[in-house]
Amino acid sequence: MHKAKAMKKVIIAIHGLGNKPPKDQLQKWGRMAIEEGIDNLGAKVKLSEFELVYWADLLYDKPQTTTEKDKESPYFLDEVYTKAPKNYKVEPHEIRRKFQDYFKSLAYKIFLKNDYHLRYAFVSQKLIHKYFYEMEVYFEGDSDFQSDFNYQVKQEIIRRLSETLKKYKNYKVMLIAHSMGSIIAFDVLSFVAQQSRVDTLVTMGAPLGAPFVMSRIAAHSKSTYGQIKLQIPEAVQKHWYNFSDIRDKIALDYKLSDDFAPNSKGVKVVDKLVTNKYVMNGLANPHKSFGYLRTPEFIEVLKAFSEGKKD
């Protein structure tokens, strides 16, 4: 009797906010961060095929580079891949966690109506306009004006992720979505490529729980399904792990398990608080993707995915 052939595995990643270094470089650094995490844990993990869905080129005419010396330039590369410091001090975060739990409860009461319509929308609009150019373009791309720049950018971002998922339709897929990439991934899996099959969804530093994002998801689900469905995309087959560092200002809502209901397969969000040890030139950045990718908690998830372990 022949043994069933094991399904090929692939890790697909999609980046988040801001301009980036060239695709090949960012993809290489991402893989190096994962390999560092594997080495640190002393784990035996055969790293699967790894492909980055890159979209920074749609908003910036050239990538970040070390040759750019102007620190105010969008082409200035100030955060390269570097190994975690050996003497990183891990601070207790119980007080901060309680504060953020309270802040989330208060923010939802102030900014979200019972039907998830947004109160004081101008506040989030001003915030996004001032600090998050990429998010503003993507959200404004919800318009029906097909000649509009924002619309075209959003459609191309969605196309790139959808086509990559289609390319690996016969693979066992882990999809890693960092920062704003988590919003894109959620949109694609919920409203565009629902037929996709993602074994394991991993979100890192995700702003999905922010009131203005939740309101938008609710509106999309109502227009797509005729009702508000704040649930895990049906495309997610087995797992959704959400990784956050309590200090990550983009992922202020670190607990997505109480925001999204299980899908019909019973998949639930598993939230994991981690310590992102990324430091560059003496400055910590607990939102950095490289820091998340080498955390032992993520490596354990990757190990289980690679070995095909069941719950």
Backbone bond lengths (Angstrom), bond angles and torsions (degrees), N, CA, C in turn:
res aa  C-N    CA-C-N  psi(-1)  N-CA   C-N-CA  omega(-1)  CA-C   N-CA-C  phi
1 M - - - 1.460 - - 1.525 109.10 -
2 H 1.341 116.32 127.17 1.459 120.60 -177.48 1.526 111.17 -79.43
3 K 1.309 114.59 139.18 1.465 120.84 177.27 1.523 109.26 -76.09
4 A 1.332 116.79 137.13 1.470 120.42 179.83 1.525 109.77 -61.68
5 K 1.314 115.21 136.09 1.467 120.66 -178.93 1.524 109.89 -70.31
6 A 1.333 116.13 130.69 1.471 120.46 -179.19 1.521 110.33 -66.32
7 M 1.314 115.31 140.32 1.461 120.59 179.38 1.527 109.92 -70.33
8 K 1.314 116.26 136.07 1.460 119.88 175.69 1.525 109.46 -63.06
9 K 1.321 115.52 149.45 1.468 120.47 -178.59 1.519 110.47 -116.87
10 V 1.318 115.60 148.77 1.460 120.97 177.26 1.524 109.20 -143.52
11 I 1.314 115.17 143.65 1.465 121.53 171.60 1.522 107.03 -107.37
12 I 1.316 115.55 119.28 1.463 121.50 175.53 1.525 106.88 -107.36
13 A 1.314 116.70 131.43 1.468 120.64 178.80 1.520 109.43 -122.92
14 I 1.319 116.58 146.75 1.460 121.43 173.83 1.525 108.14 -129.99
15 H 1.324 115.58 130.23 1.468 120.08 -174.48 1.529 111.60 -81.24
16 G 1.330 114.63 177.43 1.453 120.74 -175.65 1.509 114.26 -115.13
17 L 1.315 115.59 -140.57 1.461 124.02 -171.50 1.524 113.59 -63.67
18 G 1.330 115.14 154.57 1.458 121.67 169.98 1.513 114.60 87.85
19 N 1.340 114.64 163.84 1.453 119.91 172.78 1.528 108.56 -69.14
20 K 1.314 116.77 159.28 1.461 121.78 -175.42 1.526 110.64 -134.44
21 P 1.331 116.97 163.12 1.470 119.73 168.90 1.528 108.77 -66.67
22 P 1.339 118.60 172.34 1.469 120.55 -179.60 1.531 112.17 -54.06
23 K 1.319 115.70 152.07 1.469 121.10 -175.55 1.522 112.64 -53.25
24 D 1.327 117.50 -49.57 1.466 120.62 -176.86 1.523 111.58 -59.67
25 Q 1.338 115.78 -38.77 1.463 120.36 -179.60 1.519 111.01 -69.10
26 L 1.337 116.61 -45.41 1.464 120.48 -179.56 1.523 110.86 -64.17
27 Q 1.315 116.53 -40.52 1.464 121.24 178.61 1.529 110.48 -64.19
28 K 1.330 116.47 -41.85 1.469 121.63 178.83 1.521 110.66 -63.26
29 W 1.334 116.69 -44.71 1.463 120.37 179.93 1.529 111.57 -65.08
30 G 1.321 116.70 -38.37 1.459 120.16 177.73 1.518 111.25 -61.00
31 R 1.304 115.68 -43.94 1.468 120.43 178.46 1.531 110.82 -65.03
32 M 1.337 116.51 -39.83 1.468 120.40 178.72 1.527 111.19 -63.20
33 A 1.330 116.94 -38.10 1.466 120.67 178.70 1.524 110.46 -63.95
34 I 1.324 116.56 -42.59 1.465 120.55 177.69 1.527 110.33 -63.15
35 E 1.327 116.68 -44.68 1.473 120.79 179.85 1.525 111.13 -62.81
36 E 1.334 116.36 -36.15 1.470 120.17 176.14 1.521 110.13 -62.45
37 G 1.327 116.35 -44.49 1.462 120.57 178.78 1.518 112.54 -62.17
38 I 1.325 116.13 -39.95 1.469 120.91 177.56 1.525 110.19 -62.32
39 D 1.335 116.76 -45.03 1.471 121.55 179.57 1.524 111.10 -64.01
40 N 1.331 116.47 -43.11 1.471 120.79 -178.94 1.524 111.70 -61.06
41 L 1.328 115.43 -36.20 1.463 120.26 -177.92 1.525 111.59 -84.02
42 G 1.334 115.95 -14.02 1.458 119.86 -176.51 1.515 111.66 68.38
43 A 1.324 115.01 27.62 1.467 120.20 -176.88 1.523 110.97 -86.12
44 K 1.312 115.23 155.51 1.461 121.01 173.66 1.523 107.43 -105.81
45 V 1.314 115.12 98.52 1.462 120.81 -177.72 1.519 108.82 -129.72
46 K 1.310 115.45 123.97 1.459 119.78 173.91 1.525 106.85 -85.61
47 L 1.325 115.99 108.63 1.460 120.64 -174.59 1.523 110.42 -68.98
48 S 1.317 115.20 126.24 1.462 121.70 -177.67 1.524 111.10 -71.49
49 E 1.319 114.44 174.21 1.461 120.12 171.55 1.526 107.97 -55.01
50 F 1.322 116.59 142.39 1.471 120.83 -173.31 1.522 108.79 -131.72
51 E 1.332 116.68 123.34 1.465 120.00 179.79 1.525 110.55 -134.19
52 L 1.323 114.83 131.50 1.460 121.71 179.96 1.524 110.73 -98.10
53 V 1.326 115.83 129.44 1.464 121.07 170.47 1.527 106.53 -88.44
54 Y 1.309 115.20 111.68 1.470 122.92 -171.53 1.523 108.91 -108.53
55 W 1.344 116.22 132.23 1.465 118.53 -178.70 1.530 113.64 -138.43
56 A 1.325 117.79 3.34 1.469 120.75 179.97 1.526 111.72 -60.89
57 D 1.338 116.48 -28.72 1.472 120.40 -178.56 1.523 113.16 -66.75
58 L 1.327 117.30 -15.82 1.466 120.72 179.01 1.526 111.87 -76.53
59 L 1.329 115.91 -19.15 1.466 120.75 -176.25 1.526 113.28 -116.59
60 Y 1.311 116.91 -14.50 1.468 121.09 -179.74 1.527 108.80 -129.67
61 D 1.337 116.31 136.47 1.466 119.53 -174.71 1.525 113.35 -75.91
62 K 1.322 117.35 -13.67 1.464 120.41 173.23 1.526 109.17 -153.86
63 P 1.337 117.07 155.51 1.465 120.22 -176.60 1.519 112.71 -79.33
64 Q 1.322 114.91 171.80 1.459 120.56 175.00 1.528 109.85 -69.09
65 T 1.331 115.39 149.13 1.463 120.06 -178.80 1.523 110.29 -149.02
66 T 1.319 115.90 150.88 1.467 120.86 179.12 1.525 111.57 -72.72
67 T 1.321 117.65 -12.61 1.474 120.23 179.21 1.525 111.83 -79.62
68 E 1.339 117.09 -16.44 1.467 120.56 177.84 1.532 108.62 -78.23
69 K 1.326 116.87 123.87 1.467 121.05 -175.52 1.529 113.45 -102.18
70 D 1.321 117.48 -14.55 1.459 121.44 -179.80 1.527 109.25 -78.64
71 K 1.324 116.79 110.35 1.459 121.31 -176.00 1.525 113.39 -65.71
72 E 1.332 117.41 -18.34 1.463 121.11 179.42 1.527 111.91 -89.38
73 S 1.308 117.30 -6.22 1.466 121.71 -177.53 1.526 111.03 -78.30
74 P 1.348 117.86 142.47 1.473 120.12 175.76 1.526 112.48 -67.64
75 Y 1.335 116.65 -9.24 1.465 121.25 -179.79 1.526 112.10 -97.64
76 F 1.336 116.62 -0.46 1.460 121.47 179.88 1.527 109.66 -76.78
77 L 1.317 116.83 123.72 1.462 122.26 -179.33 1.522 109.19 -99.28
78 D 1.314 115.63 101.35 1.464 119.55 -175.88 1.525 113.18 -102.21
79 E 1.336 117.53 -12.63 1.463 119.72 -177.50 1.533 110.48 -130.16
80 V 1.317 115.69 97.88 1.463 121.65 177.71 1.532 108.43 -95.55
81 Y 1.324 116.04 171.97 1.460 118.73 174.13 1.524 109.07 -69.96
82 T 1.300 115.71 131.65 1.457 121.88 174.57 1.518 107.70 -147.61
83 K 1.306 117.16 147.80 1.459 120.39 -177.50 1.526 111.22 -67.32
84 A 1.316 115.41 154.32 1.461 120.66 179.86 1.521 110.25 -66.13
85 P 1.337 117.33 141.51 1.469 119.77 177.01 1.526 110.71 -64.83
86 K 1.311 115.96 146.92 1.470 121.07 -177.08 1.529 112.48 -72.08
87 N 1.327 115.85 -31.18 1.469 119.83 -173.09 1.523 112.11 -106.22
88 Y 1.331 117.36 35.48 1.464 120.87 -177.61 1.531 109.93 -66.73
89 K 1.319 116.00 126.64 1.461 120.74 -178.22 1.526 110.05 -87.93
90 V 1.317 116.13 120.73 1.465 121.69 178.63 1.522 108.42 -92.85
91 E 1.324 115.95 119.84 1.464 120.76 -177.49 1.526 110.78 -96.98
92 P 1.338 117.75 148.07 1.472 120.18 175.52 1.531 110.01 -65.97
93 H 1.325 116.42 146.03 1.464 118.96 -174.49 1.528 113.42 -128.61
94 E 1.325 117.41 18.62 1.460 120.34 -176.16 1.527 111.76 -62.17
95 I 1.333 116.96 -43.45 1.471 120.07 -179.21 1.525 110.30 -66.29
96 R 1.327 116.57 -43.79 1.467 120.38 178.70 1.533 110.76 -62.53
97 R 1.314 116.43 -39.65 1.465 120.34 179.88 1.524 110.85 -62.78
98 K 1.324 116.91 -44.21 1.467 120.55 178.96 1.522 111.06 -63.63
99 F 1.339 116.24 -39.20 1.458 120.11 178.17 1.524 110.59 -63.21
100 Q 1.331 116.77 -43.30 1.462 119.80 -177.99 1.525 111.44 -69.65
101 D 1.325 117.63 -32.30 1.465 120.53 173.99 1.527 110.17 -62.41
102 Y 1.326 115.47 -43.88 1.466 120.30 179.02 1.526 110.67 -66.41
103 F 1.329 116.27 -42.75 1.461 121.25 -179.24 1.527 110.84 -62.01
104 K 1.324 116.91 -40.75 1.470 120.50 178.89 1.520 110.55 -62.12
105 S 1.322 116.19 -47.63 1.466 120.64 179.75 1.525 111.15 -58.60
106 L 1.329 115.82 -43.64 1.463 121.01 -179.75 1.525 111.12 -67.18
107 A 1.328 116.88 -43.95 1.470 121.39 -178.79 1.520 111.27 -62.14
108 Y 1.326 117.07 -40.26 1.467 120.26 179.38 1.531 110.56 -65.32
109 K 1.336 116.17 -40.94 1.469 119.59 179.77 1.525 111.32 -65.29
110 I 1.323 116.36 -38.80 1.467 120.63 -177.03 1.526 111.70 -76.58
111 F 1.327 117.14 -45.50 1.467 120.37 -168.77 1.526 115.38 -99.69
112 L 1.336 118.59 -17.14 1.461 119.37 -177.51 1.520 111.91 -116.69
113 K 1.333 116.01 128.88 1.459 121.09 171.72 1.527 108.49 -77.63
114 N 1.325 116.33 172.26 1.464 119.90 -178.96 1.521 112.74 -61.57
115 D 1.352 115.95 -29.17 1.466 119.89 179.46 1.526 111.87 -92.77
116 Y 1.315 116.59 13.47 1.473 124.41 178.13 1.526 114.04 70.35
117 H 1.320 117.48 11.84 1.464 118.53 169.33 1.530 107.59 -69.69
118 L 1.325 115.06 147.15 1.460 120.46 -173.83 1.522 111.09 -89.70
119 R 1.326 115.71 127.74 1.463 120.45 170.14 1.531 108.59 -86.95
120 Y 1.328 115.56 151.02 1.474 120.61 176.48 1.535 111.32 51.98
121 A 1.327 115.45 47.30 1.472 120.50 -177.30 1.526 111.88 -57.18
122 F 1.336 116.35 -28.93 1.469 119.93 -178.08 1.531 111.63 -62.10
123 V 1.334 117.20 -27.81 1.469 120.48 -179.86 1.530 110.09 -65.40
124 S 1.328 115.79 -50.97 1.467 118.99 179.92 1.520 111.19 -67.92
125 Q 1.336 117.48 -34.35 1.470 120.62 178.31 1.524 111.21 -62.26
126 K 1.329 116.42 -43.58 1.469 120.43 178.68 1.526 111.10 -66.18
127 L 1.317 116.01 -40.51 1.465 121.26 179.44 1.530 110.68 -62.59
128 I 1.323 116.15 -47.31 1.466 120.91 -179.74 1.521 110.57 -64.60
129 H 1.333 116.27 -42.68 1.467 120.67 -178.90 1.533 111.18 -61.73
130 K 1.311 116.18 -38.25 1.462 120.36 -175.47 1.528 113.01 -78.48
131 Y 1.335 116.98 -37.43 1.464 119.24 -169.74 1.534 115.51 -116.14
132 F 1.324 117.55 -21.18 1.467 119.66 -170.82 1.526 111.48 -129.71
133 Y 1.318 115.42 75.06 1.464 121.91 -177.85 1.529 111.89 -56.25
134 E 1.322 117.34 -46.78 1.463 121.49 -176.75 1.527 111.21 -62.77
135 M 1.326 116.31 -40.51 1.456 120.70 179.25 1.525 110.72 -66.99
136 E 1.328 116.28 -38.08 1.463 120.33 178.73 1.529 110.61 -62.19
137 V 1.322 116.79 -46.37 1.469 120.75 179.03 1.527 110.05 -60.61
138 Y 1.313 116.66 -45.45 1.467 121.37 -177.58 1.527 111.08 -63.77
139 F 1.328 116.91 -45.89 1.466 119.98 -179.73 1.526 111.69 -67.39
140 E 1.338 116.52 -39.97 1.464 119.75 178.08 1.529 110.66 -67.12
141 G 1.314 116.45 -20.08 1.459 121.28 177.72 1.512 113.59 -70.75
142 D 1.345 117.33 -3.02 1.463 120.99 175.78 1.526 111.97 -69.91
143 S 1.328 117.43 -9.25 1.467 121.54 -177.73 1.527 110.69 -65.95
144 D 1.331 115.68 165.85 1.466 121.37 179.39 1.519 112.23 -96.78
145 F 1.323 116.67 6.70 1.464 120.27 -178.91 1.532 109.17 -85.00
146 Q 1.322 116.17 98.67 1.456 120.91 -172.56 1.522 113.56 -68.38
147 S 1.330 116.42 -18.31 1.467 119.61 177.78 1.526 111.58 -85.63
148 D 1.319 115.80 -8.71 1.461 121.43 -176.83 1.531 110.44 -70.73
149 F 1.342 116.97 138.01 1.467 122.21 -179.31 1.523 111.13 -57.88
150 N 1.329 116.78 -46.44 1.458 120.70 -177.88 1.530 111.44 -60.93
151 Y 1.327 116.06 -42.43 1.466 121.22 178.67 1.526 110.42 -60.04
152 Q 1.329 116.03 -46.47 1.465 120.87 -177.44 1.528 111.60 -64.59
153 V 1.331 115.94 -40.46 1.469 119.88 178.49 1.525 110.40 -63.25
154 K 1.332 116.30 -48.27 1.464 119.67 -179.35 1.525 111.25 -59.88
155 Q 1.319 116.75 -44.88 1.464 120.13 -178.79 1.527 111.92 -62.65
156 E 1.329 116.55 -36.40 1.462 119.80 179.85 1.530 111.13 -72.18
157 I 1.334 116.86 -37.78 1.469 119.83 175.83 1.529 109.51 -60.00
158 I 1.324 115.63 -48.40 1.464 121.39 -179.93 1.528 110.94 -61.86
159 R 1.327 115.88 -41.01 1.471 119.97 -179.81 1.526 110.82 -61.91
160 R 1.323 116.52 -42.52 1.468 119.95 -177.57 1.525 111.80 -62.14
161 L 1.331 116.60 -44.70 1.463 118.56 179.20 1.526 110.56 -69.77
162 S 1.327 117.30 -42.62 1.468 120.97 -179.75 1.521 111.26 -60.33
163 E 1.328 116.59 -43.98 1.466 120.99 -179.09 1.529 111.54 -67.51
164 T 1.321 116.55 -35.39 1.470 119.51 178.18 1.525 110.37 -67.32
165 L 1.328 116.86 -41.66 1.465 120.29 176.35 1.529 110.74 -62.47
166 K 1.320 115.94 -40.44 1.472 120.70 178.66 1.525 110.97 -64.55
167 K 1.320 115.86 -39.51 1.474 121.73 179.49 1.529 111.18 -57.76
168 Y 1.326 116.09 -34.75 1.464 120.78 -177.01 1.532 111.93 -108.82
169 K 1.317 116.70 32.75 1.472 120.59 -175.66 1.529 112.81 -64.01
170 N 1.327 117.60 -23.05 1.464 120.68 179.64 1.529 112.44 -99.38
171 Y 1.325 115.82 13.89 1.460 122.15 179.20 1.532 110.31 -107.14
172 K 1.307 114.77 159.50 1.461 120.84 166.61 1.523 106.18 -83.21
173 V 1.324 117.00 119.43 1.467 121.88 -168.54 1.527 112.52 -109.84
174 M 1.330 114.97 131.13 1.462 121.19 162.74 1.519 106.47 -107.84
175 L 1.324 116.88 123.97 1.460 121.85 178.17 1.520 108.80 -108.06
176 I 1.335 116.19 117.05 1.464 122.08 178.24 1.523 108.35 -103.35
177 A 1.316 116.46 121.43 1.463 121.13 -178.20 1.524 109.07 -122.30
178 H 1.330 115.56 117.89 1.460 120.56 -177.46 1.519 110.37 -103.33
179 S 1.348 116.07 136.84 1.460 121.44 171.29 1.531 111.20 57.17
180 M 1.335 117.64 -127.74 1.459 121.03 179.22 1.523 112.08 -62.89
181 G 1.328 116.54 -21.52 1.460 119.99 175.53 1.515 112.25 -57.59
182 S 1.341 117.27 -26.65 1.466 120.78 178.54 1.527 111.05 -68.13
183 I 1.335 116.92 -34.89 1.468 120.86 177.10 1.523 109.71 -66.77
184 I 1.327 115.74 -44.74 1.468 120.95 179.33 1.525 109.88 -61.98
185 A 1.329 116.66 -46.53 1.466 120.78 -179.44 1.522 111.11 -61.19
186 F 1.326 117.00 -43.62 1.463 120.60 179.94 1.526 110.20 -62.66
187 D 1.329 117.15 -43.72 1.468 120.93 178.65 1.523 111.33 -59.36
188 V 1.325 115.49 -49.30 1.470 120.19 -176.53 1.524 110.97 -63.58
189 L 1.320 117.57 -45.90 1.463 120.94 -177.35 1.523 112.43 -71.08
190 S 1.334 117.38 -28.63 1.467 120.89 -176.54 1.519 113.70 -91.35
191 F 1.342 116.58 -37.72 1.460 119.53 -167.61 1.531 115.19 -123.64
192 V 1.321 118.17 -9.86 1.474 120.11 -174.46 1.525 111.98 -120.11
193 A 1.307 116.40 -55.94 1.469 121.18 -176.18 1.524 109.69 -117.89
194 Q 1.339 114.75 58.11 1.464 120.04 -176.38 1.523 112.54 -62.19
195 Q 1.338 116.64 -22.56 1.464 120.74 -178.55 1.525 112.49 -79.18
196 S 1.327 116.99 -7.64 1.467 120.79 178.79 1.525 110.21 -63.26
197 R 1.315 115.40 156.25 1.462 120.65 178.18 1.528 108.64 -124.37
198 V 1.315 115.28 108.75 1.463 121.63 178.19 1.521 107.49 -112.27
199 D 1.315 116.61 114.69 1.460 120.46 -179.54 1.524 110.57 -63.21
200 T 1.337 115.45 -48.90 1.467 120.86 -175.31 1.518 110.10 -135.15
201 L 1.315 116.19 120.48 1.465 122.06 173.47 1.522 107.93 -98.51
202 V 1.325 115.41 131.06 1.466 121.36 177.69 1.523 108.08 -123.65
203 T 1.322 116.72 121.58 1.464 120.68 174.16 1.520 108.68 -110.72
204 M 1.330 115.42 141.85 1.466 121.69 -177.65 1.523 109.10 -134.23
205 G 1.329 116.74 127.23 1.461 119.58 179.88 1.516 111.66 57.30
206 A 1.324 116.68 42.34 1.464 122.01 -171.46 1.528 112.77 -86.23
207 P 1.342 117.28 134.16 1.468 121.11 175.78 1.525 112.84 -92.13
208 L 1.330 117.86 19.55 1.463 121.70 -173.39 1.524 113.60 -60.40
209 G 1.327 117.33 -28.25 1.455 119.68 -177.39 1.513 114.93 -85.06
210 A 1.326 118.00 -2.56 1.471 120.99 179.12 1.526 109.71 -63.55
211 P 1.344 118.65 139.73 1.470 120.59 -177.40 1.521 114.29 -52.13
212 F 1.345 117.98 -41.74 1.462 118.94 -177.35 1.526 111.71 -70.08
213 V 1.329 117.54 -24.80 1.469 120.79 175.86 1.529 109.92 -79.27
214 M 1.327 117.12 -43.70 1.463 121.02 178.45 1.525 111.10 -60.06
215 S 1.336 116.34 -41.36 1.467 120.85 179.12 1.519 110.84 -61.47
216 R 1.313 115.61 -41.70 1.468 120.94 -179.47 1.528 111.14 -67.02
217 I 1.334 117.15 -42.10 1.464 120.89 178.00 1.527 110.29 -62.62
218 A 1.331 116.29 -41.91 1.468 120.50 178.88 1.525 111.04 -60.76
219 A 1.331 116.57 -43.34 1.468 120.99 179.96 1.527 110.88 -64.27
220 H 1.324 116.66 -41.96 1.471 120.41 179.06 1.524 111.13 -65.39
221 S 1.316 116.86 -40.79 1.464 119.38 -178.98 1.525 110.81 -66.66
222 K 1.329 116.28 -36.14 1.471 119.36 179.03 1.523 110.91 -67.29
223 S 1.336 117.01 -41.84 1.466 120.11 -179.54 1.531 111.44 -72.02
224 T 1.333 117.53 -27.80 1.471 121.33 -178.91 1.522 112.17 -85.86
225 Y 1.334 116.60 -44.26 1.465 120.96 -173.46 1.526 113.96 -110.49
226 G 1.329 116.97 -4.50 1.459 119.92 -179.77 1.510 113.45 82.07
227 Q 1.313 117.03 2.38 1.462 121.52 177.79 1.523 109.03 -155.21
228 I 1.315 115.62 160.65 1.460 119.97 178.33 1.525 109.01 -79.15
229 K 1.324 115.54 119.15 1.465 121.79 179.58 1.523 108.64 -127.01
230 L 1.302 115.81 94.42 1.461 119.87 175.96 1.525 107.62 -92.74
231 Q 1.324 113.92 81.46 1.457 118.58 -177.07 1.521 110.29 -138.59
232 I 1.302 114.67 166.28 1.458 121.44 178.01 1.525 108.78 -64.69
233 P 1.328 118.19 135.05 1.467 120.63 -179.50 1.533 112.10 -55.16
234 E 1.324 115.82 140.13 1.464 120.60 178.76 1.525 111.88 -62.57
235 A 1.323 116.61 -22.25 1.471 120.53 -179.91 1.528 112.24 -66.90
236 V 1.326 117.15 -20.20 1.474 120.76 179.43 1.527 108.42 -81.24
237 Q 1.325 115.74 115.80 1.460 121.25 -170.26 1.530 114.73 -84.89
238 K 1.351 117.63 -38.77 1.468 118.80 -171.58 1.528 115.32 -132.29
239 H 1.343 116.93 -40.99 1.465 118.22 -171.36 1.528 111.51 -143.53
240 W 1.338 114.15 146.53 1.463 121.11 164.36 1.526 106.28 -133.84
241 Y 1.324 115.73 113.74 1.462 121.89 176.35 1.521 108.74 -107.76
242 N 1.314 115.62 130.21 1.464 121.43 -179.54 1.526 109.51 -115.83
243 F 1.331 115.95 113.42 1.464 121.79 -177.20 1.527 110.61 -102.14
244 S 1.325 116.05 130.87 1.464 121.10 178.05 1.518 109.88 -141.73
245 D 1.314 115.32 144.45 1.459 121.72 166.34 1.526 105.77 -97.43
246 I 1.302 117.64 132.11 1.463 121.48 -174.90 1.528 111.67 -59.35
247 R 1.340 117.41 -20.34 1.470 121.40 179.80 1.528 112.89 -89.68
248 D 1.314 116.73 -5.00 1.467 121.82 -176.82 1.526 109.78 -72.86
249 K 1.325 116.44 112.92 1.470 121.02 -174.69 1.525 113.13 -75.23
250 I 1.327 117.48 -16.79 1.463 120.27 176.11 1.525 110.42 -80.35
251 A 1.312 116.30 -29.84 1.467 121.81 -178.76 1.525 110.31 -107.34
252 L 1.319 116.44 55.02 1.464 120.29 -178.38 1.529 111.77 -60.44
253 D 1.334 116.45 -34.00 1.462 119.95 173.39 1.524 107.42 -93.07
254 Y 1.322 115.46 95.99 1.463 120.55 -176.49 1.523 111.76 -82.49
255 K 1.336 116.86 -9.47 1.463 120.73 -174.35 1.529 110.06 -113.41
256 L 1.330 116.27 93.61 1.466 120.96 179.76 1.524 112.37 -88.13
257 S 1.324 116.97 -11.03 1.467 120.32 -177.35 1.523 112.35 -64.59
258 D 1.338 117.54 -24.04 1.460 118.73 177.37 1.531 112.19 -98.30
259 D 1.337 116.98 9.26 1.469 121.49 177.33 1.525 112.40 -105.56
260 F 1.340 116.63 -30.80 1.461 120.68 -174.40 1.527 110.55 -123.49
261 A 1.333 115.59 125.87 1.461 121.71 179.61 1.529 110.27 -73.76
262 P 1.333 117.42 156.51 1.469 120.22 176.31 1.528 111.14 -61.02
263 N 1.322 116.79 152.87 1.461 119.77 174.41 1.531 109.44 -84.60
264 S 1.330 117.07 -175.73 1.469 120.55 -175.05 1.526 112.54 -66.81
265 K 1.324 117.14 -16.35 1.465 121.33 178.42 1.529 111.47 -88.12
266 G 1.332 115.66 -2.59 1.458 119.62 179.85 1.512 114.26 83.84
267 V 1.332 117.07 11.16 1.468 120.32 178.96 1.525 109.60 -70.83
268 K 1.312 116.46 130.31 1.460 122.56 178.06 1.524 109.86 -118.45
269 V 1.328 115.91 157.72 1.466 119.56 173.75 1.528 108.79 -76.19
270 V 1.312 115.66 130.34 1.467 121.08 173.22 1.522 107.16 -109.08
271 D 1.328 116.33 110.21 1.464 121.59 -178.66 1.521 110.08 -86.13
272 K 1.332 115.40 136.27 1.462 120.38 179.20 1.527 109.67 -132.71
273 L 1.318 115.97 115.38 1.461 120.75 173.58 1.522 108.86 -81.17
274 V 1.320 116.12 128.32 1.464 121.12 -176.42 1.528 109.35 -131.05
275 T 1.314 115.65 171.45 1.462 121.02 174.11 1.520 108.88 -108.46
276 N 1.318 116.01 113.46 1.464 122.65 178.26 1.528 107.36 -87.14
277 K 1.324 116.59 110.88 1.469 121.10 -172.70 1.525 113.54 -96.62
278 Y 1.331 116.93 26.62 1.464 117.82 -179.69 1.527 110.39 -74.12
279 V 1.328 115.64 127.55 1.467 122.62 177.41 1.524 108.10 -137.14
280 M 1.335 116.09 134.50 1.465 120.75 176.74 1.517 108.38 -135.76
281 N 1.319 116.38 124.80 1.467 122.02 -179.27 1.529 111.85 53.97
282 G 1.318 115.51 39.04 1.456 121.18 177.24 1.512 115.13 81.45
283 L 1.335 117.38 -1.42 1.464 121.32 -178.42 1.523 110.49 -108.10
284 A 1.331 116.25 126.49 1.464 121.01 178.45 1.525 110.01 -80.71
285 N 1.316 116.02 142.93 1.465 121.64 172.37 1.527 107.98 -132.64
286 P 1.340 117.28 92.70 1.465 120.47 -176.68 1.527 114.06 -72.17
287 H 1.346 117.33 2.21 1.468 120.75 176.50 1.532 112.12 -98.79
288 K 1.305 118.27 -10.66 1.467 121.83 -170.91 1.533 112.06 -64.87
289 S 1.323 115.52 135.42 1.471 120.76 -177.42 1.526 112.05 -61.68
290 F 1.342 117.60 -40.39 1.469 120.12 -178.14 1.523 111.14 -59.15
291 G 1.329 116.20 -38.44 1.459 120.60 179.30 1.519 112.41 -66.12
292 Y 1.331 116.53 -38.84 1.469 120.15 177.66 1.528 111.58 -68.26
293 L 1.331 116.39 -40.97 1.466 120.90 -173.56 1.526 113.51 -66.30
294 R 1.333 117.93 -19.32 1.470 119.35 -178.67 1.531 112.27 -105.49
295 T 1.322 118.54 4.71 1.469 119.60 178.57 1.527 110.13 -65.06
296 P 1.333 117.32 142.77 1.474 119.63 -179.80 1.524 112.68 -60.68
297 E 1.337 116.63 -31.40 1.465 119.96 -179.91 1.530 111.07 -64.48
298 F 1.337 115.88 -41.09 1.464 118.45 177.47 1.522 111.24 -69.46
299 I 1.325 117.11 -40.33 1.468 120.44 -179.21 1.531 110.65 -61.19
300 E 1.331 117.18 -36.41 1.471 120.29 176.70 1.529 110.75 -63.23
301 V 1.333 116.56 -40.70 1.468 121.08 177.12 1.528 110.07 -64.65
302 L 1.322 115.89 -43.31 1.462 121.10 178.58 1.530 111.14 -62.42
303 K 1.323 115.89 -40.62 1.471 121.48 179.35 1.530 110.20 -61.36
304 A 1.331 116.40 -45.87 1.466 120.58 179.25 1.526 111.16 -63.19
305 F 1.335 116.19 -40.21 1.468 121.04 177.70 1.529 110.60 -63.00
306 S 1.312 116.17 -44.67 1.465 121.27 -177.19 1.522 112.17 -67.10
307 E 1.338 115.16 -34.92 1.465 119.84 -178.55 1.518 112.48 -86.35
308 G 1.338 115.41 -9.48 1.464 119.33 179.88 1.506 113.29 71.82
309 K 1.345 116.23 28.84 1.468 120.18 -178.74 1.523 111.31 -70.39
310 K 1.307 115.27 146.88 1.462 121.30 174.80 1.519 108.07 -93.93
311 D 1.351 115.49 167.90 1.463 119.75 179.29 1.528 110.65 -60.42
